[in-house]
Amino acid sequence: MKEVLYFAHANSFPASVYRKMLTALGAWFQTEWLDTVGHDPLYPVSDCWPHLVEETIAAIERLGEGPVWGVGHSLGGVLIFYAAVKRPDLFRGIVVLDAPLLSPWRARSIWLAKRLGFIARVTPGGNTLKRRDCWASVDMVFDYFQRKPMFARFDTDCLRDYAEYGTVADTQGDRRLKFRPQIEHNIYCSMPHDTARYADRLQVPGCYLAAAEAPVFQPRDRNYAATRLRLEVGEQAGSHLFPLERPLDTAAAIHVAIERLAAWHVPEPSGRK
């Protein structure tokens, strides 16, 4: 019987958009996910995402499958890490993909940007509410995003999946974004500045795969993750969206990481404050 892998997606990209990567992972694991985090009013978006962590925990509990391998990309990586710290009984181990688990110095800059009211200017949140949100067909969605720089490096199948599974038909038959722009904006503007609360607390094996090009993770963050967050740190080819640029390579890297973590022992806490 296959072990269960629970996947948590990045902000604005429903889990079904990762179909190609998740299908490949299905060769080794029973893959499970929540398609759109943050859209259930029982788990509203709030500062540092505590309700989204609880939503993730609740989704894993509903599986009733025992400890799972948790994998998360960006937003999802933070949720998986925080959930694993809070509920280690639910996880065999975790793989975090280029998520904003920030060192204290960078986290303080996020806190300050929120306090002074310019957080939307230092995250992608400033553009989300201006984005187009209506097309006549899936093909028009594909053509529109194919011309956008952020999507230029997408695997073609992943871009088609974004056009199909990242949108839904409205009552007039037009396609609208499944992940609602206001929720995307709220998530960006409430990104966590409290990672230090989780230092030396991870009790399950974990690793972090940083993007090789323009990563969210900076050198200071890498050092902090390795020494205080207790994550083995590696690198994966591509930009921040490498799971959608190189889905098969990413699936293989996740599989290799989990095989390594399965034999890994969590180190004792460092004792530093």
VODORO-428646 format. One line per 4 residues: number of its first residue (from 1); their letters; for each residue z, x, y of C-alpha. Coordinates in Angstrom, 1 decimal. Layout:
BEGIN
NUM) a) Z,X,Y; ...
END
This chain:
BEGIN
1) mkev) 0.0,0.0,0.0; -1.0,1.3,3.4; 1.7,2.2,6.0; 1.6,0.1,9.2
5) lyfa) 0.4,1.6,12.4; 1.2,-0.4,15.6; -1.0,0.4,18.6; -0.2,-0.3,22.2
9) hans) -3.1,-0.2,24.7; -3.6,1.2,28.2; -3.4,-0.9,31.4; -6.4,-3.2,31.8
13) fpas) -7.9,-2.4,28.4; -7.0,-5.0,25.7; -6.2,-3.5,22.3; -9.3,-5.2,20.8
17) vyrk) -11.5,-3.0,23.1; -10.3,-0.1,20.9; -11.9,-1.7,17.9; -13.9,1.4,16.8
21) mlta) -10.9,3.7,16.8; -8.7,1.1,15.1; -11.3,0.4,12.5; -11.4,4.1,11.7
25) lgaw) -7.7,4.2,11.5; -7.8,1.3,9.1; -9.0,3.8,6.4; -5.5,5.2,6.3
29) fqte) -3.2,2.5,7.8; -2.7,-1.2,8.2; -3.3,-1.5,12.0; -1.5,-4.0,14.1
33) wldt) -1.4,-4.6,17.9; -0.7,-7.0,20.7; -4.0,-7.6,22.5; -2.8,-8.0,26.2
37) vghd) 0.6,-6.7,27.1; 2.2,-8.3,30.2; 0.6,-11.7,30.1; 3.5,-13.6,28.4
41) plyp) 5.7,-15.1,31.1; 8.7,-14.4,28.8; 8.1,-10.7,29.4; 7.2,-10.4,33.1
45) vsdc) 6.1,-7.1,34.7; 9.0,-5.6,36.6; 9.9,-2.2,37.9; 9.8,0.5,35.2
49) wphl) 8.5,-2.0,32.7; 11.7,-3.0,30.8; 10.4,-6.4,29.8; 7.1,-4.9,28.5
53) veet) 9.2,-2.6,26.3; 11.0,-5.6,25.0; 7.7,-7.4,24.4; 6.5,-4.4,22.4
57) iaai) 9.8,-4.4,20.3; 9.4,-8.1,19.7; 5.8,-7.7,18.5; 6.8,-5.0,16.0
61) erlg) 9.8,-7.1,14.8; 7.5,-10.0,14.2; 5.5,-7.9,11.8; 8.4,-7.8,9.4
65) egpv) 6.9,-4.7,7.8; 9.8,-2.2,8.2; 9.4,1.0,10.2; 5.9,1.6,11.6
69) wgvg) 4.0,4.4,13.1; 3.7,3.7,16.8; 0.7,4.9,18.7; 0.2,4.2,22.4
73) hslg) -2.4,5.1,25.1; -1.3,5.5,28.7; 0.8,2.4,29.5; 1.1,1.8,25.8
77) gvli) 2.3,5.4,25.2; 5.2,4.9,27.6; 6.1,1.5,26.0; 6.0,3.1,22.5
81) fyaa) 8.1,6.0,23.6; 10.7,3.9,25.3; 10.8,1.4,22.4; 11.3,4.2,19.9
85) vkrp) 14.3,5.5,21.9; 15.8,2.0,22.2; 15.0,1.0,18.6; 14.5,4.0,16.3
89) dlfr) 15.0,1.8,13.3; 11.6,0.2,13.9; 9.6,3.5,13.9; 8.7,6.2,11.4
93) givv) 7.3,8.3,14.2; 5.2,8.0,17.3; 2.0,9.4,18.8; 1.6,9.2,22.6
97) ldap) -1.9,9.5,24.1; -2.0,10.8,27.7; 0.8,8.6,29.0; 2.7,9.0,32.3
101) llsp) 5.9,10.3,30.9; 6.6,12.3,34.0; 9.0,15.2,34.7; 11.8,14.5,37.1
105) wrar) 10.1,16.1,40.1; 7.0,13.9,39.7; 9.0,10.9,38.8; 10.9,11.2,42.1
109) siwl) 7.6,11.2,44.0; 6.7,7.9,42.2; 10.1,6.4,43.2; 9.6,7.5,46.8
113) akrl) 6.1,6.0,46.9; 7.6,2.7,45.7; 10.4,2.8,48.2; 8.1,3.6,51.1
117) gfia) 5.5,1.0,50.1; 2.5,3.2,49.4; 2.6,3.3,45.5; -0.8,1.4,45.4
121) rvtp) -2.4,4.4,47.2; -1.2,7.0,44.7; -2.1,5.0,41.5; -5.2,3.1,40.5
125) ggnt) -3.5,-0.1,41.6; -5.0,-0.1,45.0; -8.5,-1.0,43.7; -7.6,-3.5,41.0
129) lkrr) -7.6,-6.6,43.2; -11.0,-5.8,44.7; -12.7,-5.5,41.3; -15.5,-8.0,40.4
133) dcwa) -14.2,-10.6,38.0; -17.1,-12.9,37.1; -20.4,-12.4,35.3; -22.9,-14.8,33.7
137) svdm) -23.0,-13.1,30.3; -21.6,-10.4,28.1; -24.8,-8.4,28.7; -24.3,-8.6,32.4
141) vfdy) -20.8,-7.3,32.0; -22.1,-4.3,29.9; -24.8,-3.5,32.5; -22.4,-3.7,35.4
145) fqrk) -19.8,-1.4,33.9; -22.4,1.0,32.5; -23.2,2.0,36.1; -19.5,2.7,37.0
149) pmfa) -18.4,6.3,37.0; -15.2,5.6,35.1; -17.2,4.1,32.2; -20.0,6.7,32.2
153) rfdt) -18.4,8.7,29.4; -17.5,5.7,27.2; -18.8,5.6,23.6; -21.5,3.0,23.7
157) dclr) -19.9,0.8,21.1; -16.6,0.9,23.0; -18.4,-0.1,26.2; -20.0,-3.0,24.4
161) dyae) -16.6,-4.0,23.0; -15.2,-3.9,26.5; -17.9,-6.2,27.7; -17.2,-8.6,24.8
165) ygtv) -13.5,-8.3,24.0; -12.4,-7.3,27.4; -13.7,-10.6,28.9; -13.3,-14.3,28.0
169) adtq) -15.4,-17.3,28.8; -14.1,-19.6,31.6; -14.6,-23.3,31.7; -18.0,-22.9,33.3
173) gdrr) -19.1,-20.4,30.6; -19.0,-17.3,32.8; -17.2,-14.2,31.6; -13.9,-13.1,33.3
177) lkfr) -11.7,-10.2,32.6; -9.2,-10.9,29.9; -6.7,-8.5,31.3; -6.0,-10.2,34.7
181) pqie) -6.3,-8.0,37.7; -3.1,-9.2,39.3; -1.1,-8.1,36.2; -3.0,-4.8,36.1
185) hniy) -2.1,-4.2,39.7; 1.6,-5.1,39.2; 1.8,-2.7,36.2; 0.4,0.2,38.2
189) csmp) 2.7,-0.5,41.1; 5.8,-0.6,38.9; 5.1,2.5,36.8; 8.3,4.1,35.5
193) hdta) 10.2,6.7,37.5; 13.1,6.7,35.0; 11.9,8.9,32.2; 14.9,11.2,32.6
197) ryad) 17.1,8.4,31.2; 15.4,9.0,27.9; 15.8,12.8,27.7; 17.2,14.1,24.4
201) rlqv) 17.4,10.6,23.0; 14.3,10.4,20.7; 15.5,10.2,17.1; 12.1,9.9,15.3
205) pgcy) 9.3,12.4,15.0; 6.9,12.3,17.9; 3.9,14.1,19.5; 1.9,13.8,22.7
209) laaa) -1.8,14.3,22.8; -2.9,15.2,26.4; -6.4,14.8,27.7; -8.1,18.2,28.0
213) eapv) -9.9,17.2,31.2; -8.1,15.7,34.3; -5.0,14.7,32.2; -2.2,12.4,33.5
217) fqpr) 0.1,15.1,32.0; 0.5,18.2,34.2; 2.0,21.6,33.1; 5.5,20.7,34.3
221) drny) 5.3,17.4,32.4; 4.2,19.2,29.2; 7.2,21.5,29.4; 9.5,18.6,30.1
225) aatr) 8.1,16.6,27.1; 8.5,19.5,24.8; 12.0,20.6,25.8; 13.7,17.3,26.8
229) lrle) 11.7,14.4,25.5; 11.5,16.0,22.0; 7.7,15.6,21.7; 5.3,18.0,20.1
233) vgeq) 2.6,18.5,22.7; -1.1,19.0,21.8; -4.5,18.4,23.5; -7.5,16.2,22.8
237) agsh) -11.0,16.7,24.1; -12.1,14.2,26.9; -10.6,12.6,30.0; -7.7,10.3,30.3
241) lfpl) -9.7,7.6,28.5; -10.6,9.8,25.5; -9.7,7.1,22.9; -12.6,5.1,24.3
245) erpl) -14.9,8.1,24.9; -14.3,9.7,21.5; -12.9,6.9,19.3; -13.6,8.5,15.9
249) dtaa) -12.4,12.0,16.9; -9.2,10.3,18.3; -8.6,8.4,15.1; -8.9,11.6,13.1
253) aihv) -6.6,13.4,15.5; -4.0,10.6,15.2; -4.2,10.7,11.4; -3.7,14.5,11.4
257) aier) -0.8,14.1,13.8; 0.9,11.5,11.7; 0.5,13.6,8.5; 2.2,16.4,10.4
261) laaw) 5.0,14.2,11.8; 5.7,12.8,8.3; 7.1,16.2,7.4; 8.7,16.9,10.7
265) hvpe) 12.5,16.9,11.5; 13.7,15.8,14.9; 15.6,18.7,16.6; 19.2,18.4,17.7
269) psgr) 19.7,17.5,21.3; 19.6,20.5,23.7; 22.9,19.5,25.3; 21.5,20.1,28.8
273) k) 22.2,17.5,31.5
END
